[in-house]
């Protein structure tokens, strides 16, 4: 049976201690204040490591926050990264930085991390079926565990 509930940020570390007793084995972090701030994310990952290392943690995190420090901390946990694979519109052209995502995926694969890409279609002006298919082919070439 799946259980879900909301935990206030300040109570998160305290609540982690009670997860085992409550039968919680999987946790999706949805707090953008933590997910978008390297220091807070590292503190959260350390708290999980200390309090409940057997917890499966899913982190929907931007590729921009994934540096070697964060990835090393993630590698010490039972964890999956959910990374948005997105482009942007500049001057009525849809742009997608393959080099950036390639470097991130190489780091993740070298560390043996579980990661996947979340992909949207036509959420940015200029996106097309062709560019989506190109992104999908590109994503597959990076060896994610899931898309």
Secondary structure by P-SEA (a helix, b strand, c coil): cbbbbbbcccaaaaaaaacccccccbbbbccccccccaaaaaaaaaaaaacccccbbbbbcccccccaaaaaaaaaccbbbbbbbcccccccbbbbbaaaaaaaaaaaaaacccbbbbbbccccccccaaaaaaaaaaaaaaccccc
